[in-house]
Amino acid sequence: MAYTITIPSTLEGFTNTSTKQVPTTTGREMFLISGNLATHEEERVCPSCGKRMHVNDGFPVTLRHVSIGDTLTTVSFSKERYRCPHCGQTSYQGVPFQAQGHRITVQLLRYTEGLLAWGFTNKAVSRITGLGQNTVKDIDLKRLKDKYTTDGVHLRKPEKQAKFLGIDEFKLHDGHKYAVVIVDMDTGNIVWLAHGKKKATVYDFIDFVGKEWMEGVEAVACDMNSDFQDAFEERCPHIKVVFDHFHIVKNLNDKVIAEVRKDEQRRLLAEGDTKGAESLKRTKYILTSKRSTLERKDIEGMRGKVIRKEGKIFSRPEIRAKTGHVEKYDELLGQNKLLFTLDIIKEKLDDAYRTTDKASMETSVYEIMSLCRASGNPHFMWFYRLLDGHFEGIVAHATYGKSTGKIEGINNKIKTIRRQGYGYPDDDYFFLKLFDASRKDYVRNPSSHKICD
């Protein structure tokens, strides 16, 4: 229906004359704001001969504008075409509020960029603004290229010198397609992304940032990927490779504790001790946890902590924390010598990664290696070889005290962004999205992304 009032468009050079509200094919309401475009005399001066041009004709223009609540908004006006009667030169009336390359206003462009910078998904931005998802992607891609590339093709070099890097690979697509991410461990900013997971990705990164920049890097944290370690040691021998607590403990839990537990179950069953084998069932969590963690769980159980609230609508029962974790743990250790040895190794490993003295950490790691060798167990021996082969990188943690926590956080963020976007077949766009997500400068500096002019 027609309105007797006019809604201000806030567009400079546009005068609103009428406003109508009409339905759209999607079911949402839309304000049609009609008006006139301001004419400037300098526009009617011929750029070729300097004579005054005549208005030849005009044609209607419709631009999408910032929504008002859930109601879409469109501005409509007539755009004049000028023709010089002296030299035949033609030109068009300027529209200062139209976004370049799109049939939308600059204000809507800035608003869309702001939503994308905040971390809204393309689908959500499309719903909020009423723009098509392809248009939203085009806007986002240009925003990211302007921010992170020099010419739309070549990445900008890191904004600041990094002293400590983290590197890891992540699954890019199905079919064993991987990519490598390198992060500034002090800021959490991604500084490099590349396809593959071999030495070449490290070489390309070093060539990208340059020798002088790499001389400022002191250490790099990574997992047990020997390719990454070898690449840095070959090209930048001054950089120390550091293996953090997470990867060592994960290897201990998955390759030693879990396997020893299975072996002991099979041994007890073969000996006819079904009760002993039964006692090892569903104990992986207890065996891989620290004693302090189990003690905390017992305290929570005594206090009746609610793990899961009751769901009345869908009849979901309440679950409270249980007790008896430490008691069960001590019972298992008392029954099995290998499990008791594993408990000692876990405690020594935890103490080793808490120290900031390299000599003390070396002593602790040597003691763990001695325990592994003395056991004679193949799984313990595997862990011994792991520690022996990565000894320098492990004890380097005492000097630098860095972990790959930020890398693991980035990996989780990568998975989340990929799921939110239902997969990104355009790798360039996906990588730029990851660069942007790692910085979060919108929160720190809101003025860097204007919501509306």
Sine and cosine of phi, psi and omega as CSV:
sin_phi,cos_phi,sin_psi,cos_psi,sin_omega,cos_omega
0.00,0.00,0.39,-0.92,-0.05,-1.00
-0.99,0.16,0.60,-0.80,0.01,-1.00
-0.98,-0.20,0.56,-0.83,0.06,-1.00
-1.00,0.02,-0.14,0.99,0.04,-1.00
-0.94,-0.34,0.25,-0.97,0.06,-1.00
-0.91,-0.42,0.60,-0.80,0.03,-1.00
-0.99,-0.11,0.83,-0.55,-0.01,-1.00
-0.90,0.43,0.74,-0.68,-0.02,-1.00
-1.00,0.07,-0.32,0.95,-0.07,-1.00
0.89,0.46,0.35,0.94,-0.02,-1.00
-0.99,-0.13,0.83,-0.56,0.02,-1.00
-0.95,0.32,0.76,-0.65,-0.01,-1.00
1.00,0.03,0.17,0.98,0.01,-1.00
-0.78,-0.63,0.77,-0.64,0.02,-1.00
-0.94,-0.35,0.86,-0.51,-0.02,-1.00
-0.98,0.20,0.76,-0.65,0.02,-1.00
-0.92,-0.39,-0.46,0.89,0.00,-1.00
-0.36,-0.93,0.39,-0.92,0.02,-1.00
-0.69,-0.72,0.75,-0.66,0.07,-1.00
-0.80,-0.61,0.49,-0.87,0.07,-1.00
-0.92,-0.39,0.84,-0.55,-0.07,-1.00
-0.72,-0.69,0.44,-0.90,0.07,-1.00
-0.98,0.19,0.37,-0.93,0.07,-1.00
-0.91,-0.40,0.14,-0.99,-0.01,-1.00
-0.92,0.40,-0.36,0.93,0.01,-1.00
-1.00,0.07,-0.11,0.99,-0.01,-1.00
0.99,-0.12,-0.19,0.98,0.03,-1.00
-0.99,0.11,0.47,-0.88,0.07,-1.00
-0.99,0.16,0.43,-0.90,0.01,-1.00
-0.65,-0.76,0.69,-0.72,0.14,-0.99
-1.00,0.02,0.83,-0.57,0.12,-0.99
-0.99,-0.16,0.95,-0.30,-0.02,-1.00
-0.98,-0.18,0.94,-0.34,0.01,-1.00
-0.99,-0.14,0.50,-0.87,-0.01,-1.00
-0.10,-0.99,-0.24,-0.97,-0.05,-1.00
-0.86,-0.51,0.59,-0.81,0.03,-1.00
-1.00,-0.03,0.75,-0.66,-0.02,-1.00
-0.90,0.43,0.64,-0.77,0.02,-1.00
-0.97,-0.25,0.72,-0.69,0.04,-1.00
-0.91,-0.41,0.75,-0.66,-0.09,-1.00
-0.86,0.51,-0.57,0.82,-0.03,-1.00
-0.90,0.43,-0.35,0.94,0.03,-1.00
-0.95,0.32,-0.39,0.92,-0.05,-1.00
-1.00,-0.04,0.14,0.99,0.09,-1.00
-1.00,-0.01,0.82,-0.58,-0.06,-1.00
-0.89,0.45,0.81,-0.59,-0.01,-1.00
-0.94,0.34,-0.25,0.97,-0.04,-1.00
-1.00,-0.06,-0.78,0.62,-0.08,-1.00
-0.93,-0.37,-0.15,0.99,0.03,-1.00
0.99,0.17,0.06,1.00,0.04,-1.00
-0.99,0.16,0.24,-0.97,0.02,-1.00
-0.98,0.19,0.76,-0.65,0.02,-1.00
-1.00,-0.04,0.38,-0.92,0.02,-1.00
-0.98,-0.19,0.44,-0.90,0.12,-0.99
-0.96,0.26,0.90,-0.43,-0.05,-1.00
-0.99,0.12,-0.78,0.62,0.06,-1.00
-0.23,-0.97,-0.03,-1.00,0.05,-1.00
-0.66,-0.75,0.33,-0.94,0.04,-1.00
-0.61,-0.79,0.52,-0.85,-0.07,-1.00
-0.95,0.30,0.60,-0.80,0.05,-1.00
-0.78,-0.63,0.70,-0.71,0.04,-1.00
-0.81,-0.58,0.80,-0.60,0.00,-1.00
-0.83,-0.56,0.65,-0.76,0.10,-0.99
-0.96,0.26,0.63,-0.78,-0.06,-1.00
-0.80,-0.60,0.11,-0.99,-0.02,-1.00
-0.87,0.49,0.72,-0.69,-0.01,-1.00
-0.92,0.40,0.45,-0.89,0.11,-0.99
-0.95,-0.33,0.98,-0.20,-0.14,-0.99
0.91,0.41,-0.79,-0.61,0.03,-1.00
-1.00,-0.09,0.06,1.00,-0.03,-1.00
-1.00,-0.08,0.82,-0.57,0.02,-1.00
-0.94,0.35,0.36,-0.93,-0.03,-1.00
-0.71,-0.70,0.68,-0.73,0.05,-1.00
-0.73,-0.68,0.68,-0.73,0.09,-1.00
-0.95,-0.30,0.66,-0.75,-0.05,-1.00
-0.77,-0.64,0.69,-0.73,0.00,-1.00
-0.37,-0.93,0.12,-0.99,0.04,-1.00
-0.97,-0.26,0.75,-0.66,-0.01,-1.00
-0.96,-0.28,0.83,-0.56,-0.08,-1.00
-1.00,0.10,0.50,-0.86,0.07,-1.00
-0.91,-0.41,0.76,-0.65,-0.04,-1.00
-0.96,-0.29,0.54,-0.84,0.06,-1.00
-0.66,-0.75,0.73,-0.69,0.01,-1.00
-1.00,0.09,0.85,-0.53,-0.01,-1.00
-0.95,0.30,-0.21,0.98,-0.06,-1.00
-1.00,-0.02,-0.73,0.69,-0.05,-1.00
-0.88,-0.47,-0.05,1.00,0.05,-1.00
0.99,0.16,0.06,1.00,0.02,-1.00
-0.90,0.43,0.65,-0.76,0.03,-1.00
-0.86,-0.50,0.44,-0.90,0.08,-1.00
-0.40,-0.92,0.15,-0.99,-0.06,-1.00
-0.86,-0.51,0.44,-0.90,0.05,-1.00
-0.90,0.44,0.73,-0.69,-0.03,-1.00
-0.96,0.27,0.57,-0.82,0.06,-1.00
-0.87,-0.50,1.00,-0.03,-0.14,-0.99
-0.91,0.42,-0.34,0.94,-0.06,-1.00
-0.98,-0.19,0.13,0.99,0.05,-1.00
-1.00,0.02,0.73,-0.68,0.03,-1.00
-0.95,0.30,0.70,-0.71,-0.03,-1.00
-0.90,0.43,0.77,-0.63,0.06,-1.00
0.99,0.10,0.00,1.00,-0.02,-1.00
-0.65,-0.76,0.43,-0.90,0.08,-1.00
-1.00,-0.09,0.84,0.55,0.03,-1.00
-0.65,-0.76,0.25,-0.97,0.02,-1.00
-0.99,0.15,0.34,-0.94,0.04,-1.00
-0.88,0.47,-0.60,0.80,0.01,-1.00
-0.88,0.47,-0.66,0.75,0.03,-1.00
-0.93,0.37,-0.59,0.81,0.06,-1.00
-0.88,0.48,-0.74,0.67,-0.01,-1.00
-0.90,0.43,-0.64,0.77,0.03,-1.00
-0.89,0.45,-0.68,0.73,0.03,-1.00
-0.90,0.44,-0.70,0.72,0.04,-1.00
-0.87,0.49,-0.63,0.77,0.00,-1.00
-0.90,0.43,-0.69,0.73,0.04,-1.00
-0.89,0.46,-0.66,0.75,0.02,-1.00
-0.92,0.40,-0.63,0.78,0.01,-1.00
-0.92,0.38,-0.50,0.86,0.04,-1.00
-0.94,0.35,-0.34,0.94,0.00,-1.00
0.94,-0.33,0.12,0.99,0.08,-1.00
-0.90,0.44,0.59,-0.81,0.05,-1.00
-0.95,0.32,0.36,-0.93,0.02,-1.00
-0.85,0.52,-0.62,0.79,0.00,-1.00
-0.90,0.43,-0.68,0.73,0.01,-1.00
-0.92,0.40,-0.67,0.74,0.03,-1.00
-0.89,0.45,-0.65,0.76,0.04,-1.00
-0.87,0.49,-0.66,0.75,0.00,-1.00
-0.93,0.37,-0.66,0.75,-0.04,-1.00
-0.93,0.37,-0.70,0.71,-0.11,-0.99
-1.00,0.01,-0.35,0.94,-0.07,-1.00
0.99,0.12,0.05,1.00,0.02,-1.00
-0.99,0.12,0.43,-0.90,0.06,-1.00
-0.93,0.38,0.45,-0.89,-0.04,-1.00
-0.90,0.43,-0.53,0.85,0.06,-1.00
-0.91,0.41,-0.63,0.78,0.04,-1.00
-0.91,0.41,-0.67,0.74,0.03,-1.00
-0.87,0.48,-0.68,0.73,0.01,-1.00
-0.89,0.45,-0.68,0.73,0.01,-1.00
-0.87,0.50,-0.67,0.74,0.01,-1.00
-0.90,0.43,-0.69,0.72,-0.03,-1.00
-0.92,0.40,-0.67,0.75,-0.02,-1.00
-0.89,0.45,-0.67,0.74,0.03,-1.00
-0.92,0.40,-0.64,0.77,0.04,-1.00
-0.86,0.51,-0.71,0.71,-0.04,-1.00
-0.94,0.34,-0.63,0.77,0.03,-1.00
-0.91,0.42,-0.66,0.75,0.03,-1.00
-0.89,0.45,-0.53,0.85,-0.09,-1.00
-1.00,0.09,-0.59,0.81,-0.17,-0.99
-0.88,-0.48,0.00,1.00,0.06,-1.00
-0.81,-0.59,0.33,-0.94,0.01,-1.00
-1.00,0.04,-0.54,0.84,-0.06,-1.00
-0.62,-0.78,0.35,0.94,-0.05,-1.00
1.00,0.09,-0.09,1.00,-0.06,-1.00
-0.81,-0.58,-0.67,0.74,-0.10,-0.99
-0.97,-0.25,0.74,-0.67,0.00,-1.00
-0.91,0.42,0.55,-0.83,0.17,-0.99
-0.96,0.27,0.53,-0.85,0.03,-1.00
-0.96,0.27,0.35,-0.94,-0.03,-1.00
-0.77,0.64,0.63,-0.78,-0.07,-1.00
-0.92,0.40,-0.50,0.87,-0.04,-1.00
-0.61,-0.79,0.29,-0.96,0.04,-1.00
-0.95,0.30,0.76,-0.65,0.05,-1.00
-0.98,-0.19,0.65,-0.76,0.05,-1.00
-0.99,-0.15,-0.42,0.91,-0.05,-1.00
-0.68,-0.73,0.83,-0.55,-0.03,-1.00
-0.94,-0.35,0.38,-0.93,0.14,-0.99
-0.78,-0.62,0.63,-0.78,-0.04,-1.00
-0.70,-0.72,0.63,-0.78,0.03,-1.00
-0.34,-0.94,0.33,-0.94,0.09,-1.00
-0.95,-0.30,0.40,-0.92,0.05,-1.00
-0.62,-0.79,0.42,-0.91,-0.01,-1.00
-0.96,0.27,0.81,-0.59,-0.05,-1.00
-1.00,-0.06,-0.79,0.61,0.02,-1.00
-0.65,-0.76,0.25,-0.97,0.12,-0.99
-0.90,0.43,0.42,-0.91,-0.04,-1.00
1.00,-0.05,0.45,0.89,0.07,-1.00
0.87,0.49,0.65,0.76,0.12,-0.99
-0.99,-0.11,0.84,-0.54,-0.08,-1.00
-0.84,-0.54,0.31,-0.95,0.09,-1.00
-0.66,-0.75,0.32,-0.95,-0.03,-1.00
-0.91,-0.42,0.67,-0.74,0.06,-1.00
-0.86,-0.52,0.71,-0.71,0.08,-1.00
-0.87,-0.50,0.75,-0.66,-0.14,-0.99
-0.82,-0.57,0.63,-0.78,0.20,-0.98
-0.97,0.26,0.93,-0.38,-0.15,-0.99
-0.96,0.29,-0.25,0.97,0.05,-1.00
-0.99,0.13,-0.65,0.76,-0.04,-1.00
-0.99,-0.16,-0.39,0.92,-0.09,-1.00
0.99,0.12,0.08,1.00,-0.01,-1.00
-0.98,0.21,0.70,-0.71,0.15,-0.99
-0.95,0.31,0.76,-0.65,0.02,-1.00
-0.92,-0.40,-0.19,0.98,-0.02,-1.00
-0.33,-0.94,0.67,-0.75,0.12,-0.99
-0.68,-0.73,0.66,-0.75,-0.02,-1.00
-0.41,-0.91,0.46,-0.89,0.07,-1.00
-0.96,0.29,0.50,-0.87,0.03,-1.00
0.99,-0.11,0.02,-1.00,0.03,-1.00
-0.51,-0.86,0.54,0.84,-0.04,-1.00
-0.93,-0.37,-0.08,-1.00,-0.02,-1.00
-0.85,0.52,-0.56,0.83,-0.08,-1.00
-0.84,0.54,-0.54,0.84,0.01,-1.00
-0.91,0.40,-0.58,0.82,0.04,-1.00
-0.95,0.31,-0.68,0.73,0.03,-1.00
-0.86,0.52,-0.69,0.72,0.00,-1.00
-0.89,0.46,-0.63,0.78,0.01,-1.00
-0.91,0.42,-0.70,0.72,-0.01,-1.00
-0.89,0.46,-0.66,0.75,0.05,-1.00
-0.91,0.42,-0.57,0.82,-0.04,-1.00
-0.92,0.39,-0.76,0.65,-0.06,-1.00
-0.99,0.13,-0.40,0.91,0.04,-1.00
1.00,-0.07,0.39,-0.92,-0.05,-1.00
-0.89,0.45,-0.66,0.75,-0.04,-1.00
-0.88,0.47,-0.67,0.74,0.01,-1.00
-0.91,0.42,-0.66,0.75,-0.03,-1.00
-0.92,0.40,-0.46,0.89,0.03,-1.00
-0.91,0.42,-0.36,0.93,0.04,-1.00
-1.00,0.09,-0.14,0.99,0.02,-1.00
-1.00,0.07,0.76,-0.65,-0.04,-1.00
-0.99,-0.12,-0.61,0.80,-0.08,-1.00
-0.44,-0.90,0.33,-0.94,0.05,-1.00
-0.69,-0.73,0.74,-0.67,0.04,-1.00
-0.99,-0.12,0.70,-0.71,0.01,-1.00
-0.44,-0.90,0.13,-0.99,0.08,-1.00
-1.00,0.10,-0.34,-0.94,-0.09,-1.00
-0.99,0.10,0.33,0.94,0.03,-1.00
-0.93,0.37,0.94,-0.33,-0.07,-1.00
-0.93,0.37,-0.43,0.90,0.01,-1.00
-0.89,0.46,-0.72,0.70,0.01,-1.00
-0.89,0.45,-0.72,0.69,-0.01,-1.00
-0.87,0.50,-0.74,0.67,-0.02,-1.00
-0.90,0.44,-0.64,0.77,-0.04,-1.00
-0.89,0.45,-0.71,0.71,0.01,-1.00
-0.93,0.38,-0.64,0.77,-0.01,-1.00
-0.93,0.37,-0.53,0.85,0.01,-1.00
-0.95,0.30,-0.73,0.68,-0.11,-0.99
-1.00,-0.01,-0.49,0.87,-0.04,-1.00
-0.70,-0.72,0.97,0.25,-0.08,-1.00
-0.90,0.44,-0.29,0.96,0.01,-1.00
-0.97,0.24,-0.28,0.96,-0.05,-1.00
-0.99,0.14,0.75,-0.66,0.04,-1.00
-1.00,0.01,0.74,-0.67,0.07,-1.00
-1.00,-0.01,0.75,-0.66,-0.06,-1.00
-0.86,-0.51,0.78,-0.63,0.10,-1.00
-0.96,-0.27,0.84,-0.54,-0.12,-0.99
-1.00,0.00,0.08,-1.00,-0.08,-1.00
-0.85,0.52,-0.65,0.76,-0.12,-0.99
-0.84,0.55,-0.76,0.64,-0.09,-1.00
-0.95,0.32,-0.58,0.82,0.04,-1.00
-0.91,0.41,-0.73,0.69,-0.01,-1.00
-0.91,0.42,-0.62,0.78,0.02,-1.00
-0.88,0.47,-0.67,0.75,0.05,-1.00
-0.91,0.42,-0.64,0.77,0.03,-1.00
-0.90,0.45,-0.70,0.71,-0.03,-1.00
-0.92,0.38,-0.73,0.68,-0.12,-0.99
-0.98,0.18,-0.62,0.78,-0.14,-0.99
-0.99,-0.17,-0.27,0.96,-0.04,-1.00
-0.89,-0.46,-0.91,0.42,-0.08,-1.00
-0.86,0.50,-0.75,0.66,-0.03,-1.00
-0.89,0.46,-0.64,0.77,-0.03,-1.00
-0.96,0.29,-0.62,0.78,0.05,-1.00
-0.89,0.46,-0.67,0.75,0.03,-1.00
-0.86,0.51,-0.70,0.72,0.01,-1.00
-0.91,0.42,-0.68,0.74,0.02,-1.00
-0.88,0.48,-0.67,0.75,-0.01,-1.00
-0.92,0.39,-0.59,0.81,0.07,-1.00
-0.88,0.47,-0.72,0.69,0.00,-1.00
-0.90,0.43,-0.63,0.77,0.00,-1.00
-0.90,0.44,-0.72,0.70,-0.01,-1.00
-0.90,0.44,-0.63,0.78,0.05,-1.00
-0.90,0.43,-0.66,0.75,0.01,-1.00
-0.90,0.43,-0.50,0.86,0.02,-1.00
-1.00,0.08,-0.05,1.00,0.01,-1.00
1.00,0.07,0.12,0.99,0.00,-1.00
-1.00,0.00,0.97,0.25,-0.04,-1.00
-0.92,0.39,-0.54,0.84,0.01,-1.00
-0.92,0.40,-0.67,0.74,0.03,-1.00
-0.91,0.42,-0.65,0.76,0.03,-1.00
-0.91,0.41,-0.61,0.79,0.01,-1.00
-0.90,0.43,-0.57,0.82,-0.03,-1.00
-0.92,0.38,-0.32,0.95,0.01,-1.00
-1.00,0.01,-0.14,0.99,0.02,-1.00
-0.94,0.35,0.60,-0.80,0.05,-1.00
0.82,0.57,0.62,0.78,0.01,-1.00
-0.89,-0.46,0.13,0.99,-0.04,-1.00
-0.87,0.50,-0.69,0.72,-0.01,-1.00
-0.88,0.48,-0.70,0.71,-0.03,-1.00
-0.90,0.44,-0.68,0.73,-0.06,-1.00
-0.94,0.34,-0.50,0.87,-0.03,-1.00
-1.00,-0.01,-0.12,0.99,-0.01,-1.00
-1.00,0.03,0.43,-0.90,0.11,-0.99
-0.97,0.24,0.44,-0.90,0.01,-1.00
-0.87,0.50,-0.62,0.79,0.00,-1.00
-0.88,0.47,-0.58,0.82,0.03,-1.00
-0.93,0.38,-0.68,0.73,0.01,-1.00
-0.91,0.41,-0.62,0.78,0.05,-1.00
-0.89,0.45,-0.66,0.75,0.04,-1.00
-0.90,0.44,-0.63,0.77,0.03,-1.00
-0.89,0.45,-0.64,0.77,0.02,-1.00
-0.90,0.43,-0.65,0.76,0.03,-1.00
-0.89,0.46,-0.68,0.74,0.04,-1.00
-0.89,0.46,-0.60,0.80,0.03,-1.00
-0.92,0.40,-0.65,0.76,0.02,-1.00
-0.91,0.40,-0.51,0.86,0.02,-1.00
-1.00,0.08,-0.08,1.00,0.04,-1.00
0.95,0.30,0.57,0.82,-0.01,-1.00
-0.87,0.49,0.72,-0.70,0.01,-1.00
-0.99,0.10,0.89,-0.46,0.04,-1.00
-0.99,0.13,-0.64,0.77,0.02,-1.00
-0.64,-0.77,0.81,-0.59,-0.03,-1.00
-0.95,0.30,0.40,-0.91,0.02,-1.00
-0.95,0.32,0.69,-0.73,0.07,-1.00
-0.96,-0.29,0.96,-0.30,-0.09,-1.00
-0.97,0.23,-0.58,0.81,-0.05,-1.00
-0.92,0.39,-0.69,0.72,-0.05,-1.00
-0.95,-0.33,0.33,0.94,0.11,-0.99
0.79,0.61,0.81,0.59,0.05,-1.00
-0.98,-0.20,0.83,-0.56,-0.06,-1.00
-0.96,0.29,0.43,-0.90,0.06,-1.00
-0.97,0.24,0.61,-0.79,0.05,-1.00
-0.84,-0.54,0.78,-0.62,0.02,-1.00
-0.92,-0.39,0.42,-0.91,0.01,-1.00
-0.89,0.46,0.57,-0.82,-0.01,-1.00
-0.97,-0.24,0.25,-0.97,0.05,-1.00
-0.93,-0.36,0.00,-1.00,0.08,-1.00
1.00,-0.06,0.15,0.99,-0.02,-1.00
-0.92,0.38,-0.73,0.68,-0.02,-1.00
-0.92,0.40,-0.65,0.76,0.01,-1.00
-0.87,0.49,-0.70,0.71,0.02,-1.00
-0.91,0.42,-0.64,0.77,0.00,-1.00
-0.89,0.46,-0.74,0.68,0.01,-1.00
-0.90,0.44,-0.57,0.82,0.04,-1.00
-0.89,0.45,-0.69,0.73,0.01,-1.00
-0.91,0.42,-0.67,0.74,-0.01,-1.00
-0.91,0.42,-0.60,0.80,-0.01,-1.00
-0.94,0.35,-0.41,0.91,-0.05,-1.00
-1.00,0.01,-0.31,0.95,-0.16,-0.99
-0.66,-0.75,0.83,-0.55,-0.04,-1.00
-0.93,0.37,-0.62,0.78,-0.01,-1.00
-0.91,0.42,-0.66,0.75,0.02,-1.00
-0.92,0.40,-0.58,0.82,0.06,-1.00
-0.90,0.44,-0.66,0.75,0.04,-1.00
-0.90,0.45,-0.64,0.77,0.03,-1.00
-0.89,0.46,-0.59,0.81,0.03,-1.00
-0.89,0.45,-0.65,0.76,0.03,-1.00
-0.91,0.42,-0.68,0.73,0.00,-1.00
-0.88,0.47,-0.68,0.73,0.00,-1.00
-0.87,0.49,-0.71,0.71,-0.02,-1.00
-0.91,0.41,-0.67,0.74,0.00,-1.00
-0.92,0.40,-0.61,0.79,0.01,-1.00
-0.92,0.39,-0.64,0.77,0.03,-1.00
-0.90,0.43,-0.68,0.73,0.03,-1.00
-0.91,0.42,-0.61,0.79,-0.01,-1.00
-0.88,0.48,-0.66,0.75,-0.04,-1.00
-0.99,0.16,-0.08,1.00,0.08,-1.00
-1.00,-0.02,-0.34,0.94,-0.07,-1.00
-0.99,0.16,0.47,-0.88,0.07,-1.00
-0.94,-0.35,0.15,0.99,0.01,-1.00
-0.97,-0.25,0.88,-0.48,-0.07,-1.00
-0.88,0.47,-0.67,0.75,-0.02,-1.00
-0.89,0.46,-0.65,0.76,0.02,-1.00
-0.92,0.40,-0.63,0.78,0.01,-1.00
-0.92,0.38,-0.64,0.77,0.05,-1.00
-0.86,0.52,-0.69,0.72,0.01,-1.00
-0.88,0.48,-0.70,0.71,-0.02,-1.00
-0.89,0.45,-0.67,0.74,-0.01,-1.00
-0.92,0.38,-0.63,0.78,0.05,-1.00
-0.88,0.47,-0.65,0.76,0.02,-1.00
-0.89,0.45,-0.64,0.76,0.04,-1.00
-0.89,0.45,-0.68,0.73,0.01,-1.00
-0.89,0.46,-0.61,0.79,0.03,-1.00
-0.91,0.42,-0.66,0.75,0.03,-1.00
-0.89,0.45,-0.64,0.77,0.00,-1.00
-0.90,0.44,-0.71,0.71,-0.01,-1.00
-0.92,0.39,-0.63,0.78,-0.03,-1.00
-0.92,0.39,-0.44,0.90,-0.02,-1.00
-0.93,0.37,-0.57,0.82,-0.04,-1.00
0.96,0.27,-0.01,1.00,-0.01,-1.00
-0.98,0.21,0.69,-0.73,-0.03,-1.00
-0.88,0.48,-0.54,0.84,0.01,-1.00
-0.95,0.31,-0.62,0.79,0.08,-1.00
-0.91,0.42,-0.64,0.76,0.01,-1.00
-0.91,0.42,-0.57,0.82,0.07,-1.00
-0.88,0.47,-0.68,0.73,0.00,-1.00
-0.92,0.39,-0.58,0.81,0.07,-1.00
-0.86,0.51,-0.73,0.69,-0.01,-1.00
-0.91,0.41,-0.57,0.82,0.05,-1.00
-0.89,0.46,-0.74,0.68,0.00,-1.00
-0.91,0.41,-0.65,0.76,-0.02,-1.00
-0.91,0.41,-0.67,0.74,-0.04,-1.00
-0.96,0.28,-0.34,0.94,-0.03,-1.00
-0.85,-0.53,0.44,0.90,-0.14,-0.99
-0.84,0.54,-0.77,0.63,-0.07,-1.00
-0.89,0.46,-0.64,0.77,0.02,-1.00
-0.94,0.35,-0.51,0.86,0.02,-1.00
-0.95,0.32,-0.77,0.64,-0.05,-1.00
-0.95,0.30,-0.28,0.96,0.07,-1.00
-0.90,0.43,-0.33,0.94,0.02,-1.00
-0.88,0.48,-0.53,0.85,0.01,-1.00
-0.89,0.45,-0.54,0.84,-0.03,-1.00
-0.98,0.19,-0.68,0.73,-0.13,-0.99
-0.98,-0.19,-0.42,0.91,0.08,-1.00
0.85,0.52,0.47,0.88,-0.02,-1.00
-0.97,-0.24,0.50,-0.87,0.09,-1.00
-0.84,-0.55,0.15,-0.99,0.02,-1.00
-1.00,-0.07,0.43,0.90,-0.01,-1.00
-0.84,0.54,-0.67,0.74,0.01,-1.00
-0.91,0.41,-0.59,0.81,0.05,-1.00
-0.89,0.45,-0.72,0.70,0.00,-1.00
-0.90,0.43,-0.58,0.81,0.07,-1.00
-0.90,0.44,-0.66,0.75,0.05,-1.00
-0.89,0.45,-0.66,0.75,0.02,-1.00
-0.87,0.49,-0.65,0.76,0.06,-1.00
-0.91,0.41,-0.63,0.78,0.02,-1.00
-0.91,0.41,-0.61,0.79,0.04,-1.00
-0.87,0.49,-0.72,0.69,0.00,-1.00
-0.89,0.46,-0.66,0.75,-0.02,-1.00
-0.91,0.42,-0.72,0.69,-0.02,-1.00
-0.90,0.44,-0.63,0.77,0.01,-1.00
-0.91,0.41,-0.65,0.76,0.02,-1.00
-0.92,0.39,-0.67,0.75,-0.01,-1.00
-0.89,0.46,-0.57,0.82,-0.01,-1.00
-1.00,-0.01,0.12,0.99,-0.04,-1.00
0.80,0.60,0.62,0.78,-0.02,-1.00
1.00,0.08,0.55,-0.83,0.00,-1.00
-0.83,-0.56,0.98,-0.18,0.02,-1.00
-0.92,0.39,-0.39,0.92,0.03,-1.00
-1.00,0.03,0.99,-0.15,-0.08,-1.00
-0.90,0.44,-0.62,0.79,0.01,-1.00
-0.85,0.52,-0.71,0.70,0.00,-1.00
-0.91,0.41,-0.69,0.73,0.01,-1.00
-0.88,0.47,-0.70,0.71,0.00,-1.00
-0.90,0.44,-0.66,0.75,0.03,-1.00
-0.91,0.42,-0.59,0.81,0.07,-1.00
-0.88,0.48,-0.63,0.78,0.01,-1.00
-0.93,0.37,-0.65,0.76,0.09,-1.00
-0.81,0.58,-0.73,0.68,-0.07,-1.00
-0.93,0.38,-0.65,0.76,-0.04,-1.00
-0.91,0.40,-0.45,0.89,-0.04,-1.00
-0.98,0.20,-0.20,0.98,-0.11,-0.99
-0.99,-0.13,-0.67,0.74,0.05,-1.00
0.85,0.53,0.53,0.85,-0.06,-1.00
-0.97,0.24,-0.13,0.99,0.04,-1.00
-0.91,0.42,-0.67,0.74,-0.01,-1.00
-0.93,0.37,-0.64,0.77,-0.03,-1.00
-0.96,0.27,-0.54,0.84,-0.08,-1.00
-0.64,-0.77,0.97,0.23,-0.07,-1.00
-0.84,0.54,-0.49,0.87,-0.06,-1.00
-0.92,0.39,-0.24,0.97,-0.02,-1.00
-0.96,0.27,-0.26,0.97,0.03,-1.00
-0.71,-0.70,0.99,-0.12,-0.06,-1.00
-0.96,0.28,0.73,-0.68,0.05,-1.00
-0.97,0.25,-0.66,0.75,-0.02,-1.00
-0.40,-0.92,0.63,-0.78,0.02,-1.00
-0.98,0.22,0.00,0.00,0.00,0.00
